[in-house]
Amino acid sequence: MKTARSTTKRFKRVRNRPERFSSFVRRIRNEKRLSLVDVSKRSALSGMHISGSYINRIERNPKLNPSAYSLKALALGLGVPVEEVLTRAIRPLTADEAEQLSFITRYRELSSQRQSLVAELIEHWHSQGSTKAQAGTLGSLAHSSTR
């Protein structure tokens, strides 16, 4: 019989297993329910084109080394920040690293006013010595106060 503790340990191991770039591309495309053609069309609409067949090759061949142009076109087609795609193409990231990267890229997309609010929350949590559990509670309060 499996205990909750053994399940948690196993989950953490899987969560921190680095995700290959090819797997990342396929996961994002599937999560957004985009076909290869959809990604190709979206990239072309943003002024950079990547073919559906090349996206398929990226997903199927982890050793493929796409150019910076192709990576930018792919990011635009997937609707993912270019920085995130470029970073993931350099080396596989664990789930924790990916979460941190996503936070940073999303933070940069915020208005300066919202960036200030996030910075104030972080400073408040840091100065209070908050635990992760307390930070979640404070985050809920902060979210409700911005509505």
MOSUL-V419518 format. One record per residue. PHI is phi in whole degrees, -180 to 180 (* if undefined). NEAR is the number of other ideal C-beta (glycine too) atoms within 10 Angstrom. D_CENTER is the distance of its C-alpha to the mean C-alpha in Angstrom with 1 decimal. Layout:
phi = {PHI | PHI}
near = {NEAR | NEAR}
d_center = {D_CENTER | D_CENTER}
//
This chain:
phi = {* | -85 | -96 | -61 | -67 | -67 | -66 | -64 | -60 | -63 | -62 | -64 | -62 | -66 | -61 | -96 | -76 | -60 | -98 | -65 | -60 | -60 | -68 | -60 | -60 | -64 | -61 | -63 | -61 | -69 | -61 | -90 | 54 | -106 | -82 | -60 | -65 | -59 | -63 | -62 | -65 | -64 | -67 | -65 | -64 | -91 | 97 | -131 | -115 | -134 | -76 | -62 | -67 | -72 | -61 | -60 | -64 | -61 | -68 | -93 | -123 | -62 | -87 | -63 | -120 | -65 | -72 | -61 | -60 | -63 | -65 | -66 | -61 | -63 | -59 | -64 | -67 | -84 | 74 | -118 | -55 | -56 | -58 | -67 | -66 | -62 | -64 | -68 | -71 | -71 | -157 | -64 | -115 | -72 | -61 | -65 | -64 | -64 | -63 | -65 | -62 | -61 | -60 | -65 | -68 | -69 | -59 | -64 | -82 | -74 | -66 | -62 | -65 | -70 | -61 | -63 | -62 | -63 | -62 | -64 | -61 | -63 | -62 | -62 | -62 | -66 | -69 | -89 | 65 | -64 | -84 | -62 | -65 | -66 | -61 | -63 | -66 | -65 | -62 | -64 | -66 | -64 | -63 | -71 | -79 | -92 | -78}
near = {3 | 7 | 8 | 7 | 8 | 10 | 10 | 10 | 11 | 11 | 10 | 12 | 9 | 9 | 12 | 11 | 11 | 14 | 15 | 16 | 24 | 18 | 14 | 21 | 25 | 16 | 12 | 19 | 20 | 11 | 9 | 13 | 7 | 18 | 12 | 17 | 11 | 16 | 25 | 21 | 15 | 18 | 24 | 15 | 11 | 14 | 9 | 16 | 16 | 26 | 16 | 16 | 10 | 17 | 27 | 14 | 13 | 22 | 20 | 10 | 10 | 11 | 6 | 14 | 10 | 19 | 9 | 10 | 11 | 21 | 22 | 19 | 27 | 28 | 24 | 22 | 27 | 23 | 13 | 19 | 18 | 15 | 13 | 20 | 25 | 14 | 17 | 24 | 21 | 10 | 10 | 17 | 20 | 13 | 14 | 11 | 16 | 18 | 12 | 12 | 16 | 14 | 11 | 13 | 16 | 12 | 12 | 10 | 9 | 12 | 8 | 6 | 7 | 12 | 13 | 11 | 14 | 14 | 11 | 11 | 16 | 12 | 10 | 13 | 17 | 10 | 8 | 11 | 7 | 15 | 10 | 7 | 8 | 12 | 17 | 11 | 11 | 15 | 12 | 10 | 10 | 16 | 10 | 8 | 8 | 7 | 4}
d_center = {34.9 | 31.3 | 30.8 | 27.9 | 27.5 | 27.3 | 24.7 | 22.6 | 23.1 | 22.1 | 18.9 | 18.0 | 18.8 | 16.7 | 13.7 | 14.2 | 15.0 | 13.0 | 11.2 | 12.9 | 11.6 | 13.9 | 12.6 | 8.9 | 10.6 | 12.9 | 10.7 | 8.7 | 12.3 | 13.9 | 11.8 | 12.7 | 16.1 | 16.5 | 19.2 | 19.4 | 21.8 | 19.7 | 17.0 | 19.9 | 21.6 | 18.7 | 18.4 | 22.2 | 22.3 | 20.3 | 22.8 | 21.2 | 21.9 | 20.5 | 22.6 | 21.6 | 23.5 | 21.6 | 18.2 | 20.0 | 21.2 | 17.7 | 16.7 | 20.1 | 20.7 | 18.4 | 21.0 | 20.7 | 20.1 | 19.0 | 20.3 | 18.4 | 19.7 | 18.4 | 14.9 | 15.1 | 16.7 | 14.1 | 11.3 | 13.8 | 14.7 | 11.4 | 10.8 | 7.6 | 8.4 | 10.7 | 10.0 | 6.6 | 8.6 | 11.5 | 10.4 | 9.2 | 12.5 | 14.5 | 13.9 | 12.2 | 10.0 | 10.9 | 8.9 | 10.1 | 9.2 | 5.5 | 6.0 | 8.2 | 6.5 | 4.3 | 7.8 | 9.6 | 8.5 | 9.0 | 12.1 | 13.4 | 13.5 | 15.7 | 19.5 | 21.4 | 23.0 | 19.8 | 18.6 | 22.1 | 21.7 | 18.6 | 20.4 | 23.5 | 21.8 | 20.4 | 23.9 | 25.6 | 23.8 | 24.4 | 28.0 | 28.6 | 27.3 | 25.2 | 23.9 | 20.5 | 22.5 | 24.3 | 21.1 | 19.9 | 23.3 | 23.3 | 19.9 | 21.6 | 24.5 | 22.7 | 20.9 | 24.3 | 26.0 | 23.9 | 25.0}
//
